[in-house]
């Protein structure tokens, strides 16, 4: 016998540390002293179908002899002689043969010891969390697990969740955070995906280190200990059902159904709202700049005044209000979750956006000036040419709202359905309604006189339609040539 793997006299005497053979003999002697010697003349002890011949040092099970070591036999006698400690033969043998490697092996060989129960405990990952982590990674969001679990447990969970995106998982035992320099801690937070054995103070320290590294930190939590870190994070997310009152009070967002998938929906909606604001501003700047370009080009070219004051006011009323509002209701783009997070300090309109806005305004102005030039050539400078410029510019601006739906995706894309822009019925109604109003302007007598519109012939209508659609086609065809951003 090399070593003993356990020793049990009852539920209150279970010892888990290993024993040497010498220690086992001392334990057996202690049992004998406690239980008293075997009564004189009692040479055989019977427990069920188990016979113990003390005098001959033999043990019989169903008429078959069983071999025991000297130490095991002494233990067998001591336990079987005790009062009330051994109820059955199986109980006795389980206690004796469970102590030594040799006895355990003999138990398996003779099939006397049987496996009765196998109990395992585990705290499984919530359903859908693994897919959620993958979705976060797709959106460009890094995920860090902060847990009070032991390092091996935290490492196993981190591997299962693929927090390192297939690379080597970096884990840090937070007991070492006390002695770490703040600058070192800042660098570690850039690489570590799992922090184990974390205390509430460590959570706050980790959040601050990430913020010093220039990260925007969103933290989820549900316990009282999460309160300080939830408060310090840029976005604190608490659980509504399982979360404590403290966590819900200090958090910025509360998930009422505790469904973490809601966070992905929130990211999609947040990015969509921001993008829609940019689309609306982009549309308004491009259309207004096109009006300035038309007036400036005509005056500088000595071509007279293509638009009067009432026409400019009309254009701003119909093109700015309804199409602009409809762009703010644009649904999420198909790749909104594939775009990297934006810099929170970047302006809504960047330098590269102004270049694109100038290009789009120039195409709108070119279409209107083309129609105006055609009118001057055919009718001379006057109301007829001005009407052509007015109708072309106003209709071109209305159609331009369709082009402002996306900075990357073209209306002419015919790829996979999932990668196309979703329909925006509000924009369709706004564009259709304002186009109807614009085409009614030359027909309604009072409105025609107010705007100073001259009669429009069939050829003039074709010219207006071509000059209005031409900017839309050009802007859509050139979308793929500009850098994404």
C-alpha positions as CSV (number, residue, x, y, z in Angstrom):
1,X,0.0,0.0,0.0
2,X,1.5,3.3,-1.1
3,X,-0.9,6.0,0.2
4,X,-4.4,6.2,1.6
5,X,-6.8,8.5,-0.4
6,X,-9.4,8.9,2.3
7,X,-10.5,7.8,5.8
8,X,-14.1,7.8,7.1
9,X,-15.6,6.8,10.4
10,X,-18.8,8.7,9.8
11,X,-20.0,12.0,8.4
12,X,-18.4,13.8,11.3
13,X,-15.0,12.1,10.9
14,X,-14.4,12.4,7.2
15,X,-10.8,13.4,6.4
16,X,-9.7,14.4,2.9
17,X,-6.0,14.7,3.3
18,X,-3.9,11.6,2.3
19,X,-2.5,9.2,5.0
20,X,0.6,7.2,5.0
21,X,0.3,3.5,6.0
22,X,1.8,4.3,9.4
23,X,-0.8,7.0,10.0
24,X,-3.6,4.5,9.0
25,X,-2.3,1.9,11.6
26,X,-2.4,4.6,14.3
27,X,-6.0,5.5,13.2
28,X,-7.0,1.8,13.5
29,X,-5.5,1.5,16.9
30,X,-7.4,4.6,17.9
31,X,-10.7,3.0,16.7
32,X,-10.0,-0.1,18.7
33,X,-9.4,1.9,21.8
34,X,-12.6,3.8,21.3
35,X,-14.8,0.8,20.5
36,X,-13.2,-1.6,23.0
37,X,-11.6,-5.0,22.3
38,X,-13.4,-7.8,20.7
39,X,-15.2,-9.9,23.4
40,X,-13.4,-13.0,24.5
41,X,-14.5,-16.1,22.6
42,X,-16.1,-14.1,19.7
43,X,-13.9,-15.5,17.0
44,X,-16.3,-15.0,14.0
45,X,-18.3,-11.8,13.2
46,X,-21.1,-12.1,10.7
47,X,-22.6,-9.2,8.8
48,X,-25.0,-10.3,6.2
49,X,-23.3,-12.9,4.0
50,X,-19.9,-11.7,5.1
51,X,-18.0,-13.8,7.7
52,X,-14.9,-12.5,9.5
53,X,-12.8,-15.2,11.2
54,X,-10.8,-13.2,13.6
55,X,-8.7,-16.0,14.9
56,X,-7.6,-17.2,11.4
57,X,-7.5,-13.7,9.9
58,X,-9.8,-14.8,7.1
59,X,-12.8,-13.2,5.5
60,X,-15.5,-15.1,3.6
61,X,-18.1,-13.6,1.2
62,X,-20.7,-16.1,0.0
63,X,-18.3,-19.0,0.7
64,X,-15.5,-17.3,-1.3
65,X,-12.4,-16.1,0.5
66,X,-11.3,-12.5,0.2
67,X,-7.7,-11.4,0.7
68,X,-7.0,-8.4,2.9
69,X,-3.7,-6.7,3.9
70,X,-2.9,-6.8,7.6
71,X,-3.8,-3.1,8.0
72,X,-7.1,-3.6,6.1
73,X,-8.0,-6.6,8.2
74,X,-7.5,-4.7,11.4
75,X,-9.6,-1.9,10.1
76,X,-12.3,-4.4,9.0
77,X,-12.4,-5.9,12.5
78,X,-12.5,-2.5,14.2
79,X,-15.4,-1.2,12.1
80,X,-17.4,-4.4,12.3
81,X,-17.0,-4.6,16.1
82,X,-18.3,-1.0,16.5
83,X,-21.8,-0.6,17.6
84,X,-24.2,1.1,15.3
85,X,-21.6,2.2,12.8
86,X,-21.9,-0.6,10.2
87,X,-25.4,-1.6,9.0
88,X,-24.7,-3.8,6.0
89,X,-21.9,-5.8,4.4
90,X,-21.8,-3.3,1.5
91,X,-21.4,-0.4,3.9
92,X,-18.5,-2.2,5.7
93,X,-16.6,-3.0,2.6
94,X,-17.2,0.4,1.1
95,X,-15.5,1.9,4.2
96,X,-12.6,-0.5,4.2
97,X,-11.8,-0.7,0.5
98,X,-12.3,3.0,-0.1
99,X,-9.2,3.8,1.9
100,X,-6.4,2.4,-0.2
101,X,-5.4,2.2,-3.9
102,X,-5.0,-1.5,-3.6
103,X,-8.4,-2.0,-2.0
104,X,-10.2,0.2,-4.5
105,X,-8.6,-1.7,-7.4
106,X,-9.7,-5.0,-5.7
107,X,-13.2,-3.6,-5.4
108,X,-13.4,-3.0,-9.1
109,X,-11.9,-6.4,-10.0
110,X,-14.3,-8.4,-7.8
111,X,-17.3,-6.2,-8.6
112,X,-18.2,-6.1,-4.9
113,X,-18.1,-2.3,-4.8
114,X,-20.8,-0.9,-7.2
115,X,-21.1,2.6,-8.6
116,X,-24.4,3.8,-7.1
117,X,-24.5,7.5,-7.7
118,X,-22.6,10.1,-9.6
119,X,-23.2,13.7,-8.8
120,X,-21.9,16.6,-10.8
121,X,-22.4,20.4,-10.3
122,X,-22.1,23.1,-12.9
123,X,-23.1,26.6,-13.6
124,X,-23.8,26.6,-17.4
125,X,-23.5,29.6,-19.6
126,X,-26.9,31.2,-20.4
127,X,-28.4,30.2,-23.7
128,X,-27.5,32.6,-26.4
129,X,-24.6,34.2,-24.6
130,X,-22.0,32.6,-26.9
131,X,-23.8,33.9,-30.0
132,X,-24.1,37.3,-28.3
133,X,-20.3,37.5,-27.7
134,X,-19.8,36.7,-31.4
135,X,-22.3,39.5,-32.4
136,X,-20.4,41.9,-30.2
137,X,-17.1,41.0,-31.9
138,X,-18.8,41.5,-35.3
139,X,-19.8,45.0,-34.3
140,X,-16.2,45.8,-33.3
141,X,-16.8,45.7,-29.6
142,X,-14.3,44.0,-27.4
143,X,-15.6,41.9,-24.6
144,X,-14.0,41.4,-21.2
145,X,-15.2,39.1,-18.5
146,X,-14.8,40.2,-14.9
147,X,-15.6,37.4,-12.4
148,X,-15.0,36.3,-8.9
149,X,-14.5,32.7,-10.0
150,X,-11.2,30.9,-9.6
151,X,-8.7,31.3,-12.5
152,X,-9.2,27.7,-13.9
153,X,-13.0,28.1,-14.0
154,X,-12.8,31.6,-15.5
155,X,-10.3,30.4,-18.1
156,X,-12.6,27.5,-19.1
157,X,-15.6,29.8,-19.5
158,X,-13.6,32.4,-21.4
159,X,-12.4,29.7,-23.9
160,X,-16.0,28.4,-24.3
161,X,-17.2,32.0,-25.1
162,X,-14.3,32.6,-27.5
163,X,-13.5,35.9,-25.8
164,X,-10.1,36.0,-27.5
165,X,-11.6,35.6,-31.0
166,X,-9.6,32.4,-31.6
167,X,-6.3,33.7,-30.3
168,X,-4.5,33.0,-27.1
169,X,-6.8,33.8,-24.2
170,X,-5.2,36.2,-21.7
171,X,-6.3,35.9,-18.1
172,X,-5.2,37.8,-15.1
173,X,-5.7,36.8,-11.4
174,X,-6.9,40.0,-9.8
175,X,-5.2,39.3,-6.5
176,X,-2.1,40.8,-8.3
177,X,-3.9,44.1,-9.1
178,X,-3.1,45.7,-5.8
179,X,0.6,45.9,-6.6
180,X,0.3,46.8,-10.3
181,X,1.3,50.3,-11.4
182,X,-1.6,52.3,-13.0
183,X,0.3,52.6,-16.3
184,X,0.9,48.9,-16.3
185,X,-2.7,48.3,-15.5
186,X,-3.7,50.5,-18.4
187,X,-1.6,48.5,-20.8
188,X,-2.8,45.2,-19.4
189,X,-6.5,46.1,-20.0
190,X,-5.6,46.4,-23.7
191,X,-4.7,42.7,-23.8
192,X,-6.5,40.8,-21.0
193,X,-9.9,39.3,-21.8
194,X,-10.6,37.7,-18.4
195,X,-10.1,39.0,-14.9
196,X,-10.6,36.3,-12.3
197,X,-11.0,36.4,-8.5
198,X,-12.3,40.0,-8.7
199,X,-13.5,42.1,-5.8
200,X,-15.7,45.1,-6.0
201,X,-12.7,47.4,-5.7
202,X,-11.0,45.6,-8.6
203,X,-14.0,46.1,-10.8
204,X,-13.9,49.8,-10.3
205,X,-10.1,49.7,-10.9
206,X,-10.6,47.9,-14.2
207,X,-13.3,50.3,-15.4
208,X,-11.1,53.3,-14.6
209,X,-8.1,51.7,-16.4
210,X,-10.1,51.0,-19.5
211,X,-11.4,54.6,-19.6
212,X,-7.8,56.0,-19.2
213,X,-6.9,53.8,-22.2
214,X,-9.4,55.8,-24.2
215,X,-12.1,53.1,-24.2
216,X,-15.8,53.7,-24.0
217,X,-16.9,51.2,-21.3
218,X,-20.3,49.6,-21.0
219,X,-20.6,47.3,-18.0
220,X,-23.3,44.8,-17.1
221,X,-24.0,43.8,-13.6
222,X,-26.8,42.8,-11.2
223,X,-25.4,42.8,-7.7
224,X,-24.7,45.3,-4.9
225,X,-21.0,44.8,-5.4
226,X,-21.4,45.9,-9.1
227,X,-22.8,49.3,-8.0
228,X,-19.5,51.4,-8.0
229,X,-18.4,50.0,-11.3
230,X,-21.8,50.5,-12.9
231,X,-21.8,54.1,-11.8
232,X,-18.3,54.8,-13.0
233,X,-18.8,53.1,-16.5
234,X,-19.8,55.3,-19.4
235,X,-22.9,53.1,-19.8
236,X,-24.0,51.0,-16.9
237,X,-26.4,48.2,-17.7
238,X,-28.3,46.5,-14.9
239,X,-30.6,43.5,-14.9
240,X,-34.3,44.3,-14.3
241,X,-35.5,41.0,-12.9
242,X,-32.5,39.6,-11.1
243,X,-30.7,42.9,-10.4
244,X,-30.6,44.5,-7.0
245,X,-32.1,47.8,-6.2
246,X,-28.7,49.4,-5.9
247,X,-27.6,48.1,-9.4
248,X,-30.8,49.4,-11.0
249,X,-30.6,52.8,-9.3
250,X,-27.0,53.6,-10.4
251,X,-27.3,52.0,-13.9
252,X,-27.9,54.1,-17.1
253,X,-29.9,51.3,-18.7
254,X,-32.0,48.5,-17.2
255,X,-32.9,45.4,-19.1
256,X,-36.4,44.6,-17.9
257,X,-36.4,41.1,-19.3
258,X,-32.7,40.3,-18.4
259,X,-32.2,39.4,-22.1
260,X,-28.7,40.3,-23.1
261,X,-29.7,40.0,-26.8
262,X,-31.5,43.3,-26.2
263,X,-28.0,45.0,-26.1
264,X,-27.4,44.1,-29.7
265,X,-30.7,45.6,-30.7
266,X,-29.9,48.7,-28.7
267,X,-26.5,49.0,-30.5
268,X,-28.2,48.7,-33.9
269,X,-30.9,51.3,-33.0
270,X,-28.3,53.7,-31.5
271,X,-26.1,53.5,-34.6
272,X,-29.2,53.9,-36.9
273,X,-30.4,57.0,-35.0
274,X,-26.9,58.6,-35.3
275,X,-26.6,57.7,-39.0
276,X,-30.1,59.1,-39.7
277,X,-29.2,62.4,-38.2
278,X,-26.1,62.5,-40.4
279,X,-28.2,61.6,-43.5
280,X,-30.7,64.4,-42.8
281,X,-28.0,67.0,-42.3
282,X,-26.1,65.7,-45.4
283,X,-29.3,66.0,-47.5
284,X,-30.1,69.6,-46.3
285,X,-26.6,70.8,-46.8
286,X,-26.4,69.3,-50.4
287,X,-29.7,70.8,-51.5
288,X,-29.1,74.2,-50.0
289,X,-25.6,74.4,-51.5
290,X,-27.0,73.5,-54.9
291,X,-29.3,76.5,-54.8
292,X,-26.4,78.7,-54.0
293,X,-24.4,77.3,-56.8
294,X,-27.2,77.8,-59.4
295,X,-27.7,81.4,-58.4
296,X,-24.0,82.1,-58.2
297,X,-23.2,80.4,-61.6
298,X,-26.0,82.2,-63.4
299,X,-25.0,85.7,-62.1
300,X,-21.3,85.1,-62.7
301,X,-22.1,83.9,-66.2
302,X,-24.3,86.8,-67.0
303,X,-27.3,84.6,-67.6
304,X,-29.8,86.6,-65.5
305,X,-31.7,85.3,-62.5
306,X,-32.8,81.7,-62.8
307,X,-34.9,81.6,-59.6
308,X,-37.0,84.3,-58.0
309,X,-37.6,84.7,-54.2
310,X,-41.0,82.8,-54.2
311,X,-39.5,79.9,-56.1
312,X,-36.6,79.6,-53.6
313,X,-39.0,79.7,-50.7
314,X,-41.2,77.0,-52.3
315,X,-38.2,74.7,-52.9
316,X,-37.2,75.0,-49.3
317,X,-40.7,74.3,-48.1
318,X,-41.3,71.1,-50.1
319,X,-37.8,69.6,-50.3
320,X,-36.6,70.3,-46.7
321,X,-39.6,69.4,-44.5
322,X,-41.1,66.1,-45.6
323,X,-38.1,64.3,-47.2
324,X,-35.9,65.5,-44.4
325,X,-38.2,64.1,-41.7
326,X,-38.6,60.9,-43.6
327,X,-34.8,60.3,-43.7
328,X,-34.8,60.5,-39.9
329,X,-37.1,57.5,-39.9
330,X,-34.8,55.4,-42.1
331,X,-34.6,51.7,-41.0
332,X,-31.2,50.1,-40.1
333,X,-28.8,49.5,-43.0
334,X,-28.0,45.8,-43.6
335,X,-24.4,46.2,-42.4
336,X,-25.0,48.5,-39.5
337,X,-23.6,46.0,-37.1
338,X,-20.5,45.3,-39.2
339,X,-19.3,48.9,-39.1
340,X,-16.6,49.6,-36.4
341,X,-17.6,51.9,-33.5
342,X,-17.2,55.6,-34.2
343,X,-15.0,57.9,-32.3
344,X,-17.2,59.7,-29.8
345,X,-15.3,62.9,-30.4
346,X,-15.7,63.0,-34.2
347,X,-18.0,65.7,-35.6
348,X,-21.3,64.7,-37.3
349,X,-20.1,66.1,-40.6
350,X,-16.4,65.4,-41.4
351,X,-14.1,66.8,-44.0
352,X,-14.6,63.9,-46.4
353,X,-18.3,64.4,-46.0
354,X,-18.0,68.0,-47.2
355,X,-16.2,66.8,-50.3
356,X,-19.1,64.5,-51.1
357,X,-21.7,67.1,-50.3
358,X,-20.0,69.5,-52.7
359,X,-20.0,66.8,-55.4
360,X,-23.7,66.0,-55.0
361,X,-24.6,69.7,-55.0
362,X,-22.6,70.2,-58.1
363,X,-24.5,67.5,-60.0
364,X,-27.9,69.0,-58.9
365,X,-26.7,72.4,-60.0
366,X,-25.4,71.1,-63.3
367,X,-28.8,69.5,-64.0
368,X,-30.7,72.7,-63.2
369,X,-28.2,74.9,-65.2
370,X,-28.5,72.5,-68.2
371,X,-32.3,72.9,-68.2
372,X,-31.9,76.7,-67.8
373,X,-29.4,76.9,-70.6
374,X,-31.8,74.9,-72.8
375,X,-34.5,77.4,-72.0
376,X,-32.3,80.4,-72.8
377,X,-31.4,79.0,-76.1
378,X,-35.0,78.1,-77.1
379,X,-37.0,80.9,-75.4
380,X,-34.4,83.5,-74.3
381,X,-33.8,84.8,-70.8
382,X,-37.2,85.1,-69.1
383,X,-40.0,83.3,-67.3
384,X,-39.9,80.3,-69.6
385,X,-36.2,79.5,-69.0
386,X,-36.6,80.3,-65.3
387,X,-39.5,77.8,-65.1
388,X,-37.3,75.1,-66.5
389,X,-34.6,75.8,-63.9
390,X,-37.1,75.9,-61.1
391,X,-38.8,72.6,-62.0
392,X,-35.5,70.8,-62.6
393,X,-33.8,71.9,-59.4
394,X,-36.9,71.3,-57.2
395,X,-37.5,67.8,-58.6
396,X,-33.8,66.9,-58.5
397,X,-33.6,67.9,-54.8
398,X,-36.7,65.7,-54.0
399,X,-35.2,62.7,-55.7
400,X,-31.9,63.3,-54.1
401,X,-33.5,62.2,-50.8
402,X,-33.5,58.7,-52.2
403,X,-29.7,58.9,-52.8
404,X,-29.1,60.1,-49.2
405,X,-30.5,56.9,-47.7
406,X,-27.0,55.4,-47.5
407,X,-23.5,56.5,-47.9
408,X,-22.4,53.0,-49.2
409,X,-25.4,51.2,-50.6
410,X,-26.8,52.2,-54.0
411,X,-30.4,52.1,-55.0
412,X,-29.3,50.1,-58.1
413,X,-27.7,47.2,-56.0
414,X,-29.2,43.9,-57.0
415,X,-27.3,41.6,-54.7
416,X,-28.6,39.3,-51.9
417,X,-31.9,40.5,-50.5
418,X,-30.4,40.6,-46.9
419,X,-27.8,43.1,-48.1
420,X,-30.2,45.5,-49.8
421,X,-31.6,48.6,-48.1
422,X,-34.9,48.0,-46.3
423,X,-37.9,49.9,-47.7
424,X,-38.8,53.2,-46.1
425,X,-42.5,53.8,-46.6
426,X,-42.3,57.2,-45.0
427,X,-39.7,58.4,-47.5
428,X,-41.7,56.9,-50.4
429,X,-44.8,58.8,-49.3
430,X,-42.8,62.0,-48.7
431,X,-41.1,61.8,-52.2
432,X,-44.3,60.8,-53.9
433,X,-46.3,63.5,-52.2
434,X,-43.8,66.4,-52.8
435,X,-43.3,65.4,-56.4
436,X,-47.1,65.5,-56.9
437,X,-47.2,69.0,-55.3
438,X,-44.3,70.1,-57.6
439,X,-46.0,68.8,-60.7
440,X,-49.3,70.5,-59.7
441,X,-47.6,73.9,-59.3
442,X,-47.7,74.7,-63.1
443,X,-51.3,73.5,-63.3
444,X,-53.0,75.2,-60.4
445,X,-53.8,78.8,-61.6
446,X,-53.3,80.6,-58.3
447,X,-50.1,78.7,-57.4
448,X,-48.7,79.1,-60.9
449,X,-49.2,82.9,-60.8
450,X,-47.7,83.1,-57.3
451,X,-44.5,81.3,-58.3
452,X,-44.3,82.9,-61.8
453,X,-44.3,79.7,-63.7
454,X,-44.7,79.7,-67.5
455,X,-46.5,77.0,-69.5
456,X,-44.5,73.8,-70.0
457,X,-44.6,71.9,-73.3
458,X,-43.9,68.2,-73.9
459,X,-40.3,68.7,-74.9
460,X,-39.8,71.0,-71.9
461,X,-41.2,68.2,-69.7
462,X,-38.7,65.7,-71.1
463,X,-35.9,68.2,-70.4
464,X,-37.0,68.7,-66.9
465,X,-37.3,65.0,-66.2
466,X,-33.8,64.3,-67.7
467,X,-32.2,67.1,-65.7
468,X,-33.9,65.9,-62.5
469,X,-33.0,62.2,-62.8
470,X,-29.4,62.8,-64.1
471,X,-28.0,63.9,-60.6
472,X,-29.6,60.8,-59.0
473,X,-28.0,58.4,-61.5
474,X,-24.6,60.1,-61.2
475,X,-24.6,60.2,-57.4
476,X,-25.7,56.6,-57.1
477,X,-23.1,55.3,-59.6
478,X,-20.3,57.1,-57.8
479,X,-21.1,55.8,-54.3
480,X,-18.7,52.9,-54.5
481,X,-15.7,55.1,-55.4
482,X,-15.6,57.1,-52.2
483,X,-13.9,55.8,-49.1
484,X,-16.1,54.3,-46.4
485,X,-16.4,56.2,-43.2
